[in-house]
Amino acid sequence: MTKILLIKTGAAGDVVRTTVLLNALAGSVTWVIDSRYKGILPAGHPNLARIIALDDAFAALQNETFDHTISLEEDVRCALLAGRIATKKLTGIYLENERLTYTPDAASWFSMSLISKLGPEAANEAKMNNTATFQELLLSMFSLPFNREPYCIYRNNHIKSSAALIGIETRVGARWPNKAWSGYAPLIEKLQQQGYECMLLEQRKFITEYLDDIARCCFIISGDTLAMHVAMAYQIPSIAIFNCTSAAEIYDYGTLTKVVSPMLQEAFYNTGFSQAVIDSISVDAIFNIFLTKTQRRKS
């Protein structure tokens, strides 16, 4: 069996969407990951041989040879690891003259990234004009089509969803403050008036506890975040608000409704904060979509 070294350490949502490789690639995968996110990966997947924390990776792997190393992290430490572990083939990021670069077969994705060989302006334009999903771009690195391979993550099958519990993720990371939305509080009031219980998703000690919280919900409302990806992995209907990131890259798996800000082009991957952007989608718009989706499920 082909031995694959997969280096994808974070962020958590990106780890979730990269799990499509477990279902698309034929081989035995050793996954190097940030120790905080090890719990995301599925125990017992037939293609996932080992999960190794980045801190332990070189010591654990230095005497091994892989058939294929897939290096997907825009990070010097990860690129060094990709270059130091013996492999017959490398796809993705490596160091060249002490700078991050990428192999030609990975250009479909990384030419739109911060390390793009095209330069920042052309990379941003390419990302704005892109219509392919992340899965299509990722699998094109291996000359494979995307055949709706699902995400594949940890799940506690003993947890059942509650028909009246809505999970809401209001938090956003510091890098993209415009992922926030100002309408969560009034939306929660409207949902409660309809008899729903709303649970604000919060940081948990272990990431599996956070995933369990989502599994208890019948519906998820969030921005372009980890919660959105987990909802799709668990086939939970969801609404995601896209204020500043690419909605085109997100495949909806038939469960996600994407709501795109009318100011998306202005705010596209802008790391500054704009009150106008986070106010640009009305509470009624999200509430009415929710009602339409839930009534459709009941009928």
Backbone bond lengths (Angstrom), bond angles and torsions (degrees), N, CA, C in turn:
res aa  C-N    CA-C-N  psi(-1)  N-CA   C-N-CA  omega(-1)  CA-C   N-CA-C  phi
1 M - - - 1.466 - - 1.525 109.52 -
2 T 1.319 116.21 140.97 1.456 122.01 179.45 1.524 110.79 -62.32
3 K 1.340 116.37 128.62 1.465 121.33 176.90 1.521 109.10 -91.83
4 I 1.347 115.72 120.29 1.463 121.59 -176.44 1.524 108.94 -116.86
5 L 1.325 115.92 130.96 1.458 121.69 171.16 1.520 107.54 -104.82
6 L 1.324 116.54 117.62 1.463 122.48 -178.75 1.515 108.78 -112.13
7 I 1.323 116.32 118.02 1.458 121.99 179.66 1.523 108.08 -107.61
8 K 1.309 115.56 100.18 1.473 122.57 174.76 1.508 106.25 -144.76
9 T 1.323 116.58 103.95 1.461 120.92 -168.94 1.524 113.95 -96.87
10 G 1.319 118.89 -27.36 1.458 123.25 -177.59 1.518 107.91 -176.57
11 A 1.301 119.16 -174.61 1.447 127.11 -12.60 1.526 109.61 -69.31
12 A 1.322 116.27 173.82 1.455 120.08 -171.08 1.524 112.75 -58.18
13 G 1.324 117.70 -44.73 1.463 120.24 179.40 1.517 112.24 -63.96
14 D 1.341 116.12 -35.96 1.459 119.75 178.07 1.523 111.38 -69.36
15 V 1.325 116.64 -33.72 1.468 119.83 174.41 1.519 110.00 -61.73
16 V 1.334 116.47 -45.77 1.467 120.04 -178.98 1.522 110.52 -57.68
17 R 1.326 117.25 -48.46 1.458 117.53 -175.21 1.527 112.58 -73.06
18 T 1.325 117.61 -22.11 1.461 120.21 176.11 1.520 111.90 -73.70
19 T 1.326 117.91 -16.64 1.473 120.13 -179.75 1.528 112.72 -64.48
20 V 1.327 118.61 -10.39 1.466 119.03 174.02 1.527 110.73 -59.00
21 L 1.332 116.87 -25.73 1.468 119.95 179.83 1.521 111.80 -63.81
22 L 1.326 117.41 -30.12 1.465 119.40 179.03 1.521 111.13 -63.36
23 N 1.316 116.58 -29.02 1.460 120.89 -179.03 1.519 112.98 -96.42
24 A 1.338 116.84 -11.85 1.460 119.52 -175.34 1.527 113.50 -105.90
25 L 1.335 117.17 -27.85 1.455 120.88 -177.10 1.524 110.76 -97.41
26 A 1.306 116.39 142.40 1.460 121.53 174.85 1.517 107.74 -94.97
27 G 1.320 116.63 115.76 1.449 119.41 179.84 1.509 111.73 160.41
28 S 1.310 115.05 175.62 1.454 123.04 178.70 1.523 108.22 -102.00
29 V 1.338 116.29 113.19 1.462 121.81 -170.28 1.525 111.00 -97.76
30 T 1.329 115.08 127.68 1.460 122.25 165.35 1.519 106.72 -102.79
31 W 1.335 116.47 116.84 1.470 120.83 -173.65 1.514 109.16 -104.57
32 V 1.333 116.60 121.67 1.457 122.57 174.29 1.522 108.35 -95.98
33 I 1.341 116.11 127.11 1.459 120.89 -169.48 1.522 110.24 -145.70
34 D 1.307 117.04 156.03 1.458 122.17 169.85 1.528 108.26 -59.49
35 S 1.312 116.98 134.41 1.470 120.53 -176.05 1.526 112.13 -58.67
36 R 1.341 117.54 -26.93 1.468 120.33 -179.94 1.520 112.12 -65.31
37 Y 1.349 116.41 -23.83 1.455 120.05 -171.51 1.527 113.62 -111.04
38 K 1.331 116.85 7.16 1.467 119.44 -178.85 1.521 111.41 -56.30
39 G 1.332 116.32 -35.06 1.458 120.60 -176.91 1.510 114.47 -66.39
40 I 1.323 117.88 -16.52 1.465 120.77 178.42 1.523 111.27 -67.46
41 L 1.321 116.45 -35.34 1.460 120.45 -171.27 1.521 111.42 -74.43
42 P 1.324 116.72 147.97 1.474 120.39 -171.83 1.526 112.42 -81.50
43 A 1.300 115.78 128.33 1.467 120.10 173.65 1.525 108.70 -73.70
44 G 1.294 115.61 137.83 1.458 119.16 173.73 1.506 116.09 85.33
45 H 1.335 118.62 4.98 1.468 118.47 177.13 1.531 108.35 -67.81
46 P 1.335 117.70 133.43 1.465 119.70 -174.35 1.526 114.74 -61.82
47 N 1.339 117.67 -24.07 1.458 120.50 -179.40 1.523 113.73 -96.88
48 L 1.330 117.24 -4.76 1.466 120.67 -177.49 1.526 108.63 -102.48
49 A 1.336 114.99 99.11 1.464 119.93 -175.33 1.519 112.21 -78.80
50 R 1.332 116.71 -43.15 1.466 120.57 -175.86 1.520 110.39 -147.68
51 I 1.324 114.75 150.36 1.464 122.52 171.96 1.520 106.37 -121.61
52 I 1.338 116.34 121.23 1.456 120.92 -175.09 1.522 109.44 -125.71
53 A 1.318 116.50 130.55 1.463 120.71 176.54 1.523 109.62 -68.25
54 L 1.320 116.02 145.16 1.462 121.25 -178.16 1.523 111.55 -55.39
55 D 1.327 117.12 -39.53 1.463 120.66 -178.41 1.524 112.37 -60.49
56 D 1.325 116.78 -27.73 1.460 121.39 -176.07 1.522 113.40 -102.22
57 A 1.334 116.81 -1.87 1.460 119.74 -165.44 1.523 113.76 -66.67
58 F 1.333 117.87 -47.03 1.467 117.92 -175.60 1.517 111.62 -64.34
59 A 1.315 116.95 -44.57 1.458 120.28 179.70 1.523 111.25 -61.23
60 A 1.336 115.97 -37.37 1.465 120.14 -177.19 1.519 112.93 -76.34
61 L 1.341 117.13 -26.79 1.469 120.01 -168.78 1.524 114.27 -116.18
62 Q 1.311 118.70 -3.64 1.460 120.89 -170.52 1.526 113.98 -61.95
63 N 1.320 118.35 -22.85 1.458 120.82 -179.11 1.524 113.01 -101.41
64 E 1.321 116.54 11.75 1.466 120.32 -177.70 1.527 110.98 -106.68
65 T 1.323 114.59 160.42 1.458 122.40 172.35 1.521 108.56 -125.77
66 F 1.322 115.74 132.84 1.456 120.88 -179.36 1.526 109.93 -109.33
67 D 1.312 115.43 154.32 1.460 120.07 174.67 1.526 111.27 -76.37
68 H 1.337 115.77 -32.45 1.477 119.89 -175.09 1.520 108.42 -151.35
69 T 1.316 117.00 122.85 1.462 121.83 171.67 1.524 108.34 -104.48
70 I 1.336 115.42 129.44 1.459 122.41 178.80 1.522 106.75 -114.58
71 S 1.316 116.56 110.31 1.457 123.37 -172.77 1.523 109.42 -110.64
72 L 1.337 116.78 106.31 1.467 121.05 -169.23 1.524 114.51 -115.49
73 E 1.334 117.63 8.81 1.461 119.72 -176.06 1.520 110.73 -106.90
74 E 1.323 116.50 128.71 1.465 121.66 177.45 1.526 109.03 -81.84
75 D 1.324 114.36 72.12 1.452 121.04 -170.65 1.526 108.53 -150.92
76 V 1.325 117.07 132.97 1.461 121.08 -176.37 1.519 111.73 -62.05
77 R 1.309 116.82 -43.19 1.460 119.59 -178.77 1.522 111.42 -61.34
78 C 1.319 116.70 -42.24 1.466 120.65 179.33 1.528 110.99 -68.69
79 A 1.328 116.35 -38.51 1.464 119.91 178.37 1.522 111.08 -65.62
80 L 1.326 117.36 -38.05 1.463 121.00 175.27 1.521 110.92 -60.98
81 L 1.315 116.36 -43.79 1.462 120.41 178.42 1.524 110.41 -60.43
82 A 1.325 116.79 -44.70 1.469 120.45 179.94 1.518 111.46 -59.50
83 G 1.332 117.20 -33.21 1.451 120.94 -179.06 1.513 114.35 -83.49
84 R 1.330 116.47 -19.63 1.470 119.71 -175.05 1.521 113.38 -95.20
85 I 1.317 118.12 -20.14 1.463 120.80 -179.79 1.523 108.33 -91.98
86 A 1.315 116.14 128.52 1.472 121.12 -176.08 1.526 110.50 -61.26
87 T 1.325 115.50 132.89 1.458 120.70 179.50 1.519 109.75 -151.13
88 K 1.316 115.38 151.63 1.462 120.40 178.27 1.527 111.72 -84.25
89 K 1.333 116.49 -24.08 1.459 120.78 -179.62 1.520 109.32 -149.12
90 L 1.316 115.50 140.83 1.465 121.16 176.94 1.513 109.50 -121.81
91 T 1.329 115.85 131.16 1.459 122.59 171.60 1.516 108.03 -122.96
92 G 1.328 116.13 127.72 1.454 119.55 175.54 1.509 113.05 113.78
93 I 1.327 116.44 -142.20 1.459 122.85 -166.87 1.529 111.84 -89.97
94 Y 1.328 114.06 139.41 1.461 121.45 173.94 1.520 108.54 -149.59
95 L 1.316 116.17 174.25 1.465 121.15 179.24 1.519 110.24 -99.19
96 E 1.322 115.44 133.87 1.452 121.81 175.13 1.518 107.05 -135.52
97 N 1.330 116.59 118.59 1.465 121.24 -176.21 1.532 111.27 53.67
98 E 1.340 113.61 41.91 1.471 122.90 176.99 1.528 113.23 65.22
99 R 1.328 117.24 18.62 1.465 120.86 176.42 1.526 109.54 -123.42
100 L 1.325 115.16 146.78 1.457 120.04 177.62 1.528 110.10 -71.29
101 T 1.295 115.86 133.53 1.451 121.50 173.61 1.524 107.81 -146.31
102 Y 1.330 117.88 -175.06 1.460 119.76 -174.28 1.521 110.05 -146.35
103 T 1.307 114.35 157.45 1.457 120.88 -178.99 1.531 109.98 -73.76
104 P 1.336 117.58 154.38 1.472 119.62 -177.85 1.523 113.65 -58.21
105 D 1.326 118.10 -33.39 1.464 119.10 -177.92 1.527 112.57 -72.22
106 A 1.326 117.85 -10.40 1.467 121.48 178.09 1.518 112.66 -102.52
107 A 1.334 117.03 6.94 1.459 120.69 -175.07 1.518 113.23 -65.32
108 S 1.333 117.69 -27.13 1.474 120.20 -178.51 1.516 111.65 -55.53
109 W 1.333 117.52 -34.80 1.463 121.64 -179.93 1.526 111.89 -97.99
110 F 1.315 116.69 -49.95 1.463 119.52 -171.27 1.518 113.87 -77.11
111 S 1.325 117.95 -14.17 1.470 118.68 174.01 1.527 111.09 -69.35
112 M 1.324 117.21 -12.33 1.471 121.50 176.48 1.529 111.57 -104.63
113 S 1.321 117.09 11.59 1.460 121.28 -173.55 1.523 112.01 -102.92
114 L 1.321 115.59 -177.95 1.460 121.10 179.07 1.523 112.37 -67.36
115 I 1.340 117.16 -19.94 1.462 119.92 179.82 1.529 111.42 -103.88
116 S 1.315 116.98 19.70 1.457 121.67 -176.78 1.523 112.39 -56.34
117 K 1.314 115.19 136.66 1.469 120.79 174.78 1.526 111.27 -72.15
118 L 1.310 117.16 -12.18 1.458 121.04 -179.35 1.525 112.63 -79.98
119 G 1.329 116.30 -16.41 1.452 120.71 -172.94 1.518 110.79 95.11
120 P 1.327 118.21 157.69 1.473 120.77 -171.73 1.523 114.50 -62.85
121 E 1.317 118.53 -40.64 1.468 119.92 -177.15 1.528 111.13 -66.86
122 A 1.328 116.92 -45.38 1.467 120.30 179.17 1.512 111.33 -67.87
123 A 1.329 116.83 -35.13 1.463 120.46 178.28 1.520 110.74 -64.42
124 N 1.340 116.60 -44.75 1.458 120.51 179.02 1.525 111.35 -63.60
125 E 1.318 116.26 -40.00 1.464 119.59 178.52 1.521 111.25 -65.28
126 A 1.336 116.18 -41.72 1.457 120.10 178.17 1.518 110.82 -62.59
127 K 1.324 116.84 -39.65 1.468 120.67 -179.67 1.526 110.46 -68.12
128 M 1.324 116.70 -39.98 1.461 120.71 177.99 1.523 111.39 -62.84
129 N 1.328 116.83 -38.84 1.464 121.37 -176.34 1.524 113.73 -87.29
130 N 1.312 116.52 -9.06 1.462 119.82 -177.15 1.531 111.82 -65.71
131 T 1.311 116.43 137.69 1.465 121.70 176.43 1.528 112.14 -119.14
132 A 1.325 117.72 -1.29 1.467 121.19 -178.90 1.523 109.99 -84.89
133 T 1.315 116.03 147.30 1.461 119.98 176.41 1.521 110.28 -75.56
134 F 1.321 115.07 161.33 1.466 119.69 175.67 1.519 110.76 -56.22
135 Q 1.326 116.75 -41.64 1.461 119.92 -179.22 1.521 111.71 -61.59
136 E 1.325 116.93 -41.76 1.463 119.94 177.91 1.526 110.99 -63.58
137 L 1.321 116.50 -42.79 1.457 120.65 -179.85 1.526 111.19 -67.23
138 L 1.322 116.04 -41.63 1.467 120.43 179.85 1.527 111.36 -63.87
139 L 1.310 116.54 -49.18 1.464 119.67 -176.27 1.523 112.40 -71.46
140 S 1.330 116.78 -22.68 1.468 118.63 176.56 1.528 111.37 -65.23
141 M 1.334 117.26 -21.63 1.468 119.78 175.52 1.527 111.67 -60.41
142 F 1.329 115.54 -24.65 1.462 120.67 -177.13 1.527 111.75 -114.10
143 S 1.343 114.85 16.92 1.477 122.45 -179.53 1.522 111.11 56.83
144 L 1.328 115.79 38.49 1.459 121.80 179.58 1.523 110.10 -114.77
145 P 1.334 117.45 144.94 1.465 120.01 172.96 1.532 109.59 -81.14
146 F 1.310 115.93 157.91 1.460 120.58 172.46 1.524 107.63 -90.23
147 N 1.320 116.19 117.71 1.458 122.56 -178.25 1.526 111.79 -111.92
148 R 1.328 115.56 42.20 1.466 122.14 179.04 1.520 112.09 61.97
149 E 1.331 116.45 27.40 1.463 118.14 175.58 1.524 108.93 -56.59
150 P 1.321 117.96 130.41 1.463 120.06 -176.51 1.523 112.36 -80.12
151 Y 1.325 115.17 162.96 1.449 120.18 165.82 1.526 107.89 -62.60
152 C 1.302 115.58 154.44 1.467 119.78 -178.59 1.524 108.29 -140.42
153 I 1.343 116.41 100.86 1.465 120.72 -174.20 1.527 110.27 -133.04
154 Y 1.311 114.43 174.16 1.473 121.61 173.82 1.520 110.41 -52.93
155 R 1.327 115.67 141.66 1.456 119.69 168.96 1.513 110.00 -152.85
156 N 1.323 115.51 133.83 1.460 122.07 174.22 1.524 107.51 -88.64
157 N 1.321 116.18 104.12 1.469 120.61 -174.69 1.523 113.30 -72.96
158 H 1.319 117.00 -5.57 1.469 119.78 177.03 1.532 111.64 -82.58
159 I 1.324 116.51 -12.71 1.461 120.65 -178.82 1.521 109.48 -90.08
160 K 1.305 115.53 127.30 1.463 121.63 178.30 1.527 109.71 -109.81
161 S 1.310 115.90 147.33 1.459 119.82 -179.13 1.525 110.98 -78.02
162 S 1.328 114.42 150.59 1.460 121.72 176.03 1.517 108.98 -97.11
163 A 1.323 117.00 132.91 1.462 121.61 -174.17 1.522 113.11 -68.21
164 A 1.335 118.11 -12.79 1.465 120.29 -177.21 1.518 113.02 -119.07
165 L 1.337 117.71 9.04 1.457 120.56 -175.23 1.527 111.01 -103.42
166 I 1.326 115.57 121.06 1.459 121.84 178.91 1.517 108.54 -109.32
167 G 1.316 116.71 125.48 1.455 121.44 175.81 1.514 110.45 -90.97
168 I 1.316 115.85 132.42 1.463 121.04 -178.12 1.527 108.71 -127.83
169 E 1.318 115.29 122.97 1.466 121.21 177.38 1.511 108.96 -107.11
170 T 1.329 115.92 108.26 1.457 121.23 -177.88 1.522 112.51 -95.11
171 R 1.330 116.60 -15.85 1.462 120.44 -172.78 1.530 111.57 -79.39
172 V 1.320 115.08 149.11 1.465 121.42 174.15 1.522 107.89 -136.69
173 G 1.302 116.00 156.62 1.456 120.01 177.49 1.520 111.86 -74.68
174 A 1.314 115.25 164.96 1.462 120.89 -177.35 1.529 112.28 -68.40
175 R 1.327 117.01 -24.96 1.468 119.24 -173.65 1.521 112.30 -68.28
176 W 1.333 117.41 -37.80 1.460 121.26 -176.48 1.534 109.10 -124.57
177 P 1.324 118.65 76.62 1.474 120.09 -176.64 1.523 113.61 -62.56
178 N 1.337 117.43 -23.84 1.460 119.41 -179.70 1.528 113.03 -76.62
179 K 1.323 117.77 -0.77 1.458 119.14 170.10 1.527 111.27 -68.86
180 A 1.323 116.75 -15.94 1.463 120.98 179.32 1.523 110.67 -67.39
181 W 1.338 115.06 163.60 1.467 121.25 175.84 1.511 108.25 -140.94
182 S 1.309 117.03 137.00 1.467 121.69 -173.82 1.520 113.46 -83.85
183 G 1.331 117.46 -4.55 1.463 119.27 -171.10 1.515 116.63 -96.81
184 Y 1.323 118.28 5.93 1.469 118.34 -173.93 1.531 113.05 -63.44
185 A 1.330 118.02 -44.59 1.471 120.08 -176.51 1.534 111.83 -60.99
186 P 1.347 119.65 -51.79 1.471 117.94 178.00 1.525 112.58 -66.30
187 L 1.327 118.12 -29.93 1.462 119.70 176.56 1.521 110.31 -64.21
188 I 1.318 116.89 -42.51 1.464 120.28 179.27 1.524 110.53 -60.08
189 E 1.320 117.37 -40.52 1.468 120.38 177.87 1.527 110.73 -60.04
190 K 1.312 116.70 -44.40 1.462 120.56 179.44 1.538 111.22 -63.62
191 L 1.306 116.44 -41.52 1.466 120.00 -179.37 1.522 111.24 -66.93
192 Q 1.320 116.37 -39.72 1.462 120.18 178.21 1.524 111.41 -65.23
193 Q 1.322 116.25 -34.68 1.467 119.83 176.66 1.521 112.02 -65.17
194 Q 1.342 115.64 -23.26 1.468 120.73 176.55 1.523 112.40 -87.59
195 G 1.332 116.99 1.58 1.459 121.14 177.16 1.516 115.22 93.91
196 Y 1.316 116.33 9.37 1.465 119.57 179.10 1.520 110.78 -89.68
197 E 1.311 115.57 150.48 1.463 122.35 170.50 1.527 107.51 -97.99
198 C 1.312 116.90 132.55 1.455 121.04 -179.06 1.526 109.52 -111.05
199 M 1.312 115.95 129.71 1.454 122.09 178.20 1.521 108.95 -113.76
200 L 1.331 115.95 118.84 1.454 119.89 174.08 1.526 108.10 -76.75
201 L 1.304 115.95 119.94 1.455 120.48 179.14 1.521 109.36 -71.10
202 E 1.329 116.34 135.90 1.454 121.53 -173.34 1.523 110.68 -132.22
203 Q 1.325 115.24 163.98 1.456 121.28 174.33 1.519 109.37 -60.54
204 R 1.328 117.27 132.77 1.455 122.11 176.46 1.520 109.28 -117.74
205 K 1.325 116.41 161.27 1.466 120.47 -178.31 1.520 111.16 -60.09
206 F 1.333 115.93 -42.94 1.459 121.33 178.34 1.522 108.62 -117.93
207 I 1.310 116.39 142.22 1.458 119.50 -176.59 1.516 111.47 -65.59
208 T 1.319 117.83 -27.46 1.469 119.66 177.39 1.528 111.20 -64.20
209 E 1.326 117.11 -29.24 1.467 119.60 177.11 1.526 110.22 -68.87
210 Y 1.304 116.33 -36.87 1.471 120.78 175.77 1.529 110.02 -64.16
211 L 1.326 116.95 -43.33 1.460 120.38 178.46 1.522 110.55 -64.23
212 D 1.314 117.17 -37.57 1.473 120.56 177.29 1.523 111.36 -63.35
213 D 1.336 116.89 -38.38 1.468 120.28 177.15 1.524 110.45 -58.93
214 I 1.321 116.73 -43.43 1.462 120.58 179.31 1.519 110.71 -65.42
215 A 1.325 117.10 -39.67 1.466 121.21 -178.80 1.520 112.05 -62.19
216 R 1.319 117.90 -22.68 1.471 121.71 -179.58 1.529 112.19 -79.07
217 C 1.309 117.03 -10.46 1.464 121.19 -172.07 1.524 111.76 -94.02
218 C 1.322 114.81 153.01 1.464 120.52 174.81 1.523 111.47 -95.06
219 F 1.347 116.70 -12.99 1.464 121.55 -176.45 1.522 107.42 -158.84
220 I 1.343 115.88 144.49 1.465 121.28 178.37 1.531 108.96 -124.80
221 I 1.338 115.71 136.29 1.459 121.98 174.53 1.522 107.68 -126.43
222 S 1.323 115.91 127.36 1.469 119.80 -174.33 1.518 109.69 -161.53
223 G 1.313 114.64 -177.38 1.454 120.96 166.23 1.521 108.89 -90.19
224 D 1.324 114.72 -161.18 1.465 122.12 177.31 1.527 107.01 -79.56
225 T 1.341 116.19 84.23 1.462 122.44 -169.67 1.516 110.86 -138.79
226 L 1.334 114.64 178.69 1.460 121.73 175.07 1.527 111.42 -54.16
227 A 1.326 117.55 -42.60 1.468 120.72 -177.73 1.518 111.58 -57.21
228 M 1.327 117.32 -39.61 1.464 121.74 178.15 1.523 110.41 -60.32
229 H 1.337 117.12 -46.98 1.458 120.61 -178.29 1.531 111.61 -66.44
230 V 1.327 116.73 -39.92 1.464 119.78 179.89 1.520 110.14 -66.18
231 A 1.332 116.98 -40.22 1.464 119.83 177.14 1.521 110.69 -57.07
232 M 1.325 117.21 -42.67 1.467 119.51 178.76 1.520 111.32 -68.25
233 A 1.324 116.91 -37.59 1.465 119.81 177.44 1.525 111.07 -61.24
234 Y 1.335 115.97 -35.65 1.467 121.76 -178.97 1.527 113.06 -93.56
235 Q 1.327 116.04 3.40 1.469 122.69 -179.72 1.527 112.17 57.87
236 I 1.310 115.34 39.40 1.461 122.40 176.24 1.525 108.06 -95.50
237 P 1.331 119.20 127.34 1.465 119.94 177.28 1.528 111.07 -56.37
238 S 1.318 116.05 142.89 1.459 118.70 -175.27 1.527 110.56 -152.79
239 I 1.330 113.39 159.91 1.467 122.66 171.13 1.515 106.72 -122.24
240 A 1.328 117.13 132.52 1.457 121.38 175.72 1.517 109.58 -125.17
241 I 1.323 115.06 136.56 1.459 122.83 -179.08 1.519 108.97 -98.54
242 F 1.321 115.67 126.53 1.460 121.78 -179.79 1.519 108.80 -112.71
243 N 1.321 116.05 100.80 1.459 121.42 178.80 1.517 113.22 -95.51
244 C 1.341 116.61 -30.36 1.467 117.86 -171.52 1.519 113.24 -145.83
245 T 1.315 118.65 -0.09 1.464 121.81 -178.80 1.520 109.99 -119.51
246 S 1.309 115.66 168.17 1.462 121.07 -172.00 1.526 112.59 -76.31
247 A 1.314 116.26 115.92 1.463 120.33 173.38 1.514 110.74 -75.05
248 A 1.329 117.42 -28.36 1.465 121.02 -178.40 1.513 111.86 -62.49
249 E 1.332 117.71 -32.03 1.461 121.05 -177.76 1.527 113.04 -70.80
250 I 1.325 116.46 -17.07 1.465 120.16 -173.78 1.522 110.02 -95.18
251 Y 1.316 116.08 116.83 1.465 121.01 173.94 1.520 107.86 -81.44
252 D 1.329 117.10 134.33 1.470 119.25 -168.52 1.527 114.61 -88.81
253 Y 1.317 119.04 -10.18 1.477 123.25 179.80 1.527 113.25 51.79
254 G 1.312 116.71 19.98 1.457 119.80 177.17 1.518 114.65 76.69
255 T 1.339 117.86 4.16 1.467 120.73 -177.95 1.523 113.17 -121.28
256 L 1.314 117.67 -18.31 1.462 121.91 -175.48 1.523 111.19 -99.36
257 T 1.325 115.69 135.75 1.465 121.79 168.73 1.515 108.50 -108.28
258 K 1.313 115.96 122.05 1.461 121.58 -178.94 1.526 109.89 -95.58
259 V 1.316 116.13 129.52 1.462 122.15 176.94 1.526 107.24 -116.29
260 V 1.314 115.94 116.35 1.463 121.49 -171.44 1.524 110.33 -104.88
261 S 1.316 115.62 131.20 1.459 121.37 179.23 1.529 111.16 -63.15
262 P 1.328 117.87 140.69 1.471 120.16 173.53 1.535 111.52 -66.35
263 M 1.332 116.94 -11.64 1.464 121.14 179.35 1.536 111.91 -102.77
264 L 1.325 116.91 16.04 1.461 119.90 -175.23 1.524 112.22 -55.96
265 Q 1.319 117.10 -46.08 1.461 119.06 -176.02 1.522 111.15 -62.00
266 E 1.308 116.55 -39.23 1.463 120.91 179.28 1.530 111.70 -67.33
267 A 1.331 115.58 -36.53 1.468 120.09 -173.64 1.524 113.35 -98.64
268 F 1.322 118.05 2.51 1.459 122.25 -169.37 1.534 111.84 -55.65
269 Y 1.331 115.16 113.21 1.463 123.65 179.66 1.524 112.80 50.83
270 N 1.310 115.25 33.90 1.456 121.42 174.89 1.528 108.02 -86.80
271 T 1.321 117.24 124.61 1.461 120.63 -176.19 1.521 113.02 -83.61
272 G 1.319 117.64 -3.01 1.459 120.90 174.62 1.520 110.89 -80.44
273 F 1.320 115.84 174.08 1.462 121.37 179.66 1.517 110.19 -110.30
274 S 1.330 115.47 137.99 1.461 121.10 177.40 1.531 109.00 -134.88
275 Q 1.318 116.09 118.72 1.467 119.94 176.83 1.518 110.70 -63.01
276 A 1.331 116.53 -36.55 1.464 119.85 179.85 1.523 111.15 -62.01
277 V 1.320 116.81 -36.70 1.462 120.42 179.91 1.525 110.81 -67.13
278 I 1.316 117.44 -47.55 1.468 118.67 -176.86 1.527 112.24 -73.61
279 D 1.346 116.44 -12.11 1.466 121.21 174.29 1.528 112.54 -96.02
280 S 1.316 118.34 -0.42 1.467 120.83 -165.25 1.522 114.75 -77.58
281 I 1.312 118.38 -11.71 1.471 121.97 176.13 1.523 107.75 -113.76
282 S 1.307 116.91 128.80 1.465 120.41 -174.30 1.525 111.38 -78.48
283 V 1.320 114.17 155.84 1.471 120.63 175.60 1.521 110.03 -62.74
284 D 1.307 117.00 -41.89 1.471 120.31 -179.33 1.521 111.63 -61.76
285 A 1.323 117.45 -34.75 1.462 119.85 179.48 1.527 110.77 -61.68
286 I 1.316 116.72 -46.67 1.469 120.50 -179.67 1.526 110.25 -69.10
287 F 1.322 116.77 -42.22 1.465 120.74 -178.59 1.530 110.97 -62.83
288 N 1.305 117.10 -42.47 1.468 120.21 -178.89 1.530 111.53 -68.37
289 I 1.324 116.85 -36.45 1.468 119.19 175.20 1.516 110.14 -64.19
290 F 1.329 116.33 -42.78 1.460 119.99 178.02 1.533 110.77 -58.81
291 L 1.328 117.01 -47.46 1.464 120.22 -179.90 1.524 111.20 -60.37
292 T 1.316 116.79 -42.43 1.464 120.90 179.66 1.515 110.78 -61.94
293 K 1.329 116.74 -43.88 1.473 120.88 -177.83 1.525 111.54 -68.22
294 T 1.324 116.61 -41.28 1.469 118.32 -177.72 1.524 111.43 -74.58
295 Q 1.314 117.89 -35.20 1.468 119.91 176.64 1.528 111.30 -67.09
296 R 1.312 115.67 -35.39 1.461 120.26 177.51 1.522 111.22 -63.99
297 R 1.354 115.71 -38.60 1.471 120.16 179.38 1.519 111.29 -68.33
298 K 1.344 116.67 -33.21 1.460 119.81 -177.32 1.526 112.36 -78.05
299 S 1.331 115.53 -26.67 1.482 119.19 -175.23 1.516 111.86 -80.24
